[in-house]
Amino acid sequence: MSFYPIENQFNSSSYNPAFLTSDAQFTFSIFPLAGTNIGFNNQKEIQNLFSKLISGENKDDDYIDIVKSMVGQPTYNQKLETELLTFTYRSHFGFLNFRIMENVAFSASVKGPVSEFMILPEIKSVFVDQVQNIPVQVIHYREYSIAYSLPQKNHKLTAGIRAKLYFGKSVFSSEISGAISQDQPGTYALKTWGKGYFSMPEATNVNPDGTVSGNPDISSISSYVFNSGNPGVGVDLGIKYKITPKLSVSMSVIDLGKIFWKTNLNSKIFDGEYPMKPTSLDPPSSVNGQQVISKSSDSVSFTNSFSSIFQLTNDGTRFSTPLPVTLYAGVNYQISPTVKINLIDRYISLKNFNHNSLLLSANFDVSKKFTVSTGYSIIGNTYTNIPLAIQFNRDFGQIYVGTDNLLAFIVPSISEFSGITAGTCFYLFRKRNLYGSPTKVLPFHKPKKVKRVHNSGRIMKETTEFGYPVQE
């Protein structure tokens, strides 16, 4: 989000297609330089989850360990965006861009009254029949897109659009819910229901008791990476309007689309029931007409055999997954030719899991080749975030690097959110500048640059002596 106010960055169309621009007629970049964006909170637990899923070495209790570590935090977010190829063409009728991008996103919210009661010993009581949803989405997909934006000079209104074609690699999307229910007087159980939508290469294992189970398996990297059996479509829309020469507003919608999953379908029905021992509970009470149960002691935890709750049933039905839709709205005011202040709001919309962030920053054009943007931001539920974005404009192209929270690198102990963004582009087919800069003696004259010998610096001069050039 820290780069949204820098509108002339070569990847700025990722935030608003109306910002698509290029200082040269042809702009090009390729992996690993094209641009990478990593953002995450609660890094350790998220990395453990991905490592267990990808390695295929997961055990039943591993899922419980992950859930236990996640219950204490309200939300989990991790996103990785890597551009494999980007190419922009500038013409008199506007800007065109072709881009290939790899995306991995993780979003989860496990914190709630039911999960806290079951897992955390310090949570003593819970309402009976109080339903808790557990929204989770882990998704990996590739994106091919073409963008177009109107010319920006001498126009109050600028608009842009990006058409996208997705190819899903893997996904887990949860519609799982749970509640503490009473089976009969004095007997209570945790009941779960709902489906976990899976599409992932799976290795089938035969257990000693004769049952069949499956673990995620991406051992065949080529078939996984080049899987095109899960197509999807989407679109980005954006506008920018100059109210006055100094004041402008912008809005955009990013990733308005969905992916249709047709291959590697191994969804699971998470219907289950976990009976709680009556000796672990005190007699029920009533609060505002609702029944409440409490633990009998401080040491009670229901996680020891919690892994046996799920009686997983496979489901191979096709399904679709909407992508997290990101909405940007910005206002900026040009205080002086070199200073601009910005107010940016970003809202990420996902079913049962919405996420809002706010950024107040200032852009400083230190020189024609160097821009800095910094300020303060609120990212979801985190309030200690100092964004910093730096852009270098060079003759060969652009270089940018930044973070949404500089404090994560300076004082990690107080920083829940961290991330980094970086990239480089190159201007193709540039005309060589054969002339130097004017001097004080000759202010209107550009002297021609003379090629010199690198080892001595002396001027090369053609001569007919022996047919070879000599040095003076």
N, C-alpha and C positions, 0 to 999 in steps of 0.2 A: 504493500500500500504506500510505502514511502516514495515510490517512483511515480505515482499517479500525477503529482503536480508538475513533473518535468515532461512537458508534452512533446518536445522535439527529440526524445530518446527513440532509437530505432525500433525498440520493442514496446513502445507506448500503446500500440493498438491492442495489446493484451488486456489493457484496462478499459479502453474506449476506442472502438474502431474509427471514430472521428479524429483521433489523434494520429492516425497513420500518416507518416511523412518521411521525407528523405532529403538530405542535403545534396545528394548526388543523383544522377539519373539512374544509376544502378547500384543497389546496396545488397551485399551478400554476406552470409555467414553460415558456418557449418559446425556441427558438434566436434569437440566439446566447448567451442568458443561462443556458439550462437546465443546462449543464455540459459542459466539455470536458476531456479527459484526454490528454496527450501524453507519451510516454515513449520514450527511444531511447538507444542507445549507438553509437559510431562514426558520428556524425551526417553527416559530410561524404560518406563513401562511399555511405551509404544514400540520401542526397538525390540524388547523381549517378545512382544506379541508377534511381530513380523518374523523374527528369527525362528520362532517355534512353528509358525505356519509354513514357512518356506523350507525349513530343514526336513519336515516330515517326521521328526522324532518326537512329536507331541504324545503325551500320556494323558489319561483322563484327568489326573489332578493338576496338570499344567494349566488347564483352562480355569480351574479354581484359583490357582496362584495369580493368574492374570487379573481375574475379577476382583480378588481381594486387594490388589494394588490399585485398582481403578476406582473402587467404591469411595475412597476418600476425596476424590476430586470431582467437581461438577461436570467438566467436559474434557474431551480429548480430541485434539486436532493435529493432523500431520499432513503436509502436502509437499509433493515433489513434482516440479515441472521442468522438463529439459527439452530445449529445442534442438532437433536433429538437423534442420535445414530451414533457412529463411532467405527469401529473395524479394526485394522491393524494386518496382519500376516507377519512375516519375515521368509524367507526361503533362501536356497542357490541359488535358481533360480530367486530371486527378492522379491518384496514386493506386497502384495495384500491388498486392503482396501475396506470395505463396509461402506456406509454412507447414512443416511437419513437426509434431511435438509429442513427447511421451509424458503421460500423467499418472501419478499415483496419489490417491487421497484416502485418508482415514478419518472418520468422525464417529464419536461414540459418547453416550451419556448413560453411565451405569449407576450414578449416585441417585438414591431414592430411599424412601422409608422402608420398603420391603427388603431390598438388598442390604441396607445398613443393619437391620435387625437380624438378618440371617448370618452376616459375616463379621460384623464388628462387635466385640464383646461389650464395649462401652455403651452401645445403644440398647436400652433396657426393654422398650415396649413398642408396640405397633397396633394400629387399628385393624380389626378383622375385616376382610373383604375390601380392603383398600388396594386398588389396582395400580401397579407400576409398569409403565412401558420401558423397554430397554432398546432404544434406537441405536443401531450400529450400521455403518456402511464402510466397507473396505473395497476399493475399486482401482483397477489398473487398466488403462486403455491408451490407444494411440489415436492421434488426431491429424487429419489432413484438412487444410482449410485454404480458402481464397478470400481476400479482403479487398474492399474498394472504399476510398474516401474521396470526397469532393475537394477541389483546390481550396486552400486555406487563406490565401492572400486576398485582401480587398473584399472579403465576404463576411457579413455578420453571422450567418448561419453556416455551419459545417456539419455534415452528417457522414456516417460510415456504416458499413455492414460487413460481416464476415460469415460466410457459409462454411459449415463444418461437416466432415464425414468422420465418424468414430469407428474404431474396431476394438471391441472389448477383449481383454486378455483374461481377467479373472475378477470375481466379485463375491462379496458376502454382504447381504443386506438383511437386517433383522426386523421381523415383525413380532418379536417375542414379548410376552407380558406375563406377569405373575402376581399372586396375591396370597395372603394367609387366609385360609377358609376353615370352617368348622365342619368336620365330617359327621360327628355325633356329639352329644353333650360330653364335654371334658376332653375331646380329642380334636387336635388341630393339625393341619398339614399345609405345606407350601405347594401350591398348584401352579404349574406353568402351561402355557399354550401358545400357539402361533408357529410360524414358519421362518426358517432361516434360508434365504435364497442363496444358493451356491452355484457358481460356475467356475470350475477349476480342475485342471488335470488331476486325476486321482489314481493312486496305486491301491489295488485291492489286496487285503491280507486275510488269510484264514486263521482265526484264533484257535487256541488249543481246545476250546469247548465246541468247536465246529461252526461257530458263528462267523460271519463275514463282516469286516470293517474296512474302511478306506481312510487313507491319509493323503493330504495334498502332495502332489508329485509334479515338479517341473524339471525333471532330470533331462528331458529332451528340450533343450533351450530353444532350438530353432523352431520346432513345431509350436512352442508356446509364444515366442516373440512374433512370429509371422502368422499367427492364427487370425484368419479373416472371417470366421464363421459367426461372429457376433457383431453385426453392423449397427450403426446408429447415426442419427442426424441431429444437427443443432445449428444455432445461429447466435451471433453477437450483434447487438444494435447499439449505436451511440450517436449523440449529438453534442454540439458545442455552440453556444450563442453569445455574442458580444453585445452586452447591454449598452455599454459605453466603450470608448477606446481603452479604458483602464479596467473595467469591470466585466467579467464574463462568468457564465455558468455552464455546467456540463452534466450529462447524465448518460448512463449506459447500462445495458443488460448483457451479462456474459454467460455463456453455456446454457442457453435456453433450448434444451433437447433431451433425448433419452437414448439408451442403448437397448437393443433387443437381443437377448441371450438365447442362443439356439444350440450351442455345443458345450460339451463337458458339463452337462447338467447333473448336479448331485445335491439338490436341495434336501433339507431335513425338516421334519415335523418335530418340534420341541415340546411335545405334550408329555407332562410328567407330574408326579406327585411325591412329595417328600414328607412322610409323617414325622412329627416331633414327639419325643417322649414326654408323657405327662409329668414326669418327675423334673423335667427341665423348665417347667412353667409354673408360675403362681396361679391361683384362682383368678379367673377373668374379672374385670371391672368394667364400669361404664363411664364414658366421658361424653357429655352433650348427646346422650342417647345412642352413642356408638360403642360397640363392644371393643375392649382393649385387652390384649394379653401381654404379660411381662415375664422376663426371664427370672428364674428362681435364685440365681447367684451371678456374681460378676464374672465368673470363669466360663459361663455357658457360651459355646459357639457351635453352630450347626454345619461347619464346613468339613468335618472329618470324613463323612461318607456322602457329602453333597454331590459327588460326581455320579452317583448311581441314580440320580433323580430323572435324568433324561432317557426316555425310551425312544431313541431316534428312529424315525421311519423315513426311508428315502423317497424322494419325489422328483421325477424327471420331467415335470411339466415346464414348458417354455414360459419365460417371463420377461418383463422389461423393467429397466431401472432408470428413473429420471436422475439427471446429474444435479449436483448442487448449483443452484442459480445464484450468481453474484450480481448485486445491484450497487452501482456507484453513483454518487451525487456529489458535485464539487462546486465551490464558489472560490474565485481568486480575484485579487485586486492588485494592480500594479502600482506600488507606492512610488517607485522611481524607475528609471531605465534599467537598474541593476537589481532591484529588490521587489519581490512579489510575495504576498501572504496568501495562504490557502486554507480552506476548511473543507475536509473531505469526509464523507460518510460511506461506509461499506456495509452492506447487509447480505449475508449468505443465507439463502433459504433452502432448507431441506426438511422433509417430513419429520415432525417431532423433534427437530433439532435445528433451531435458528440461531444465528450468530451475528452480532452487530459490533462494529468498530468505528472509532472516530479519530480523526487526525487533524491537528492544527499545526501548520508548518510555515516556514518562510524559505523562499528560494533566493540565493545570492549568486549573481553572475559575477564571479571574481574577475574573470576575463572572458574574451571571446571563446577561449578553449577550455574553460574550467567553470563548472556549476556545482554548487553545494545546496542541499535542501535538508533542513533539520527542524525539530520542534518537539511536540509531545503527542502521544496517542494512547487511546484506551482500546485494547484488543480483547473483545469478549469480556471476561471477568478479570482481566489483568490490567493493573493501573500503573505499573512502573515500567513504562516503555518510552525510550528516547530514540526516535527514528533518525537515520542518517543515510543520505543518498548522495553519491558523488558521480559526476559525469565529466569525462574528458573528450573534447572535440578536437580531433587531430586531422591532418591533411589526408591520411590514409583511411580514416573511418572514425568510429566512436569506441570508447571503453567506459563501462559503468560498473559500479560496485556499491553495495549498500546493505542495510539491515533495517528491519522494523523495530529492533530493540538493541541499541548499542550497549545497554547495561548488562545484557546477557553475556557479553565477552569481558566486561570490566568487573562486574559484581554478580557472578552467576547465582549466588545464594539468595538474592532477593528478586531474581528474574524467573518468572514461570514460563514466559514465551521467548522463543529464540528463532532466528532465521537469518538467511543471507541470500542475496541476489547479485548476480554478476553476469557479464556478457561482453562480447566484442564483435563489431561488424567491420566490413571493408568496403570501400568505394571502388567499383570496377571501372576500367576503361577511362581513367582520369587523364586529362591532357597534361603533359609535362610542362612545368613552369620554367621557361628558358631564361627568364629575366629576374634580376635581383631587385631589391628595394631602392627607391630614390635616396639620395644622400642630401646632407645639408647644403653642400656646394651645388649640387644639381638636383633640386627638389622635383623637377618635372621630367627627369630622365631615369629610365630603368636600365642599368647596364646589363649587358648580356653575360650570363654565367659562362665561365671558361673552365673546361675540363682540365684537371691537374693530375700529375703523376703522384700516386699516393705515397711513395717512399721518399720523395724529395720535395714535392710541392711545386716543382718548376713547370713552366708552361710547355705543352707539346707544340712543336712547330714542324710542319711538313717541309721536307727538303728533297731535292733530286739527287743528293749525294748518295751513291750506292743504292738508291731506290728505297731507303728506309728512313723513317722519321728520327730526328735527333732532338736533344734537349738543349735549350739555351741556358 
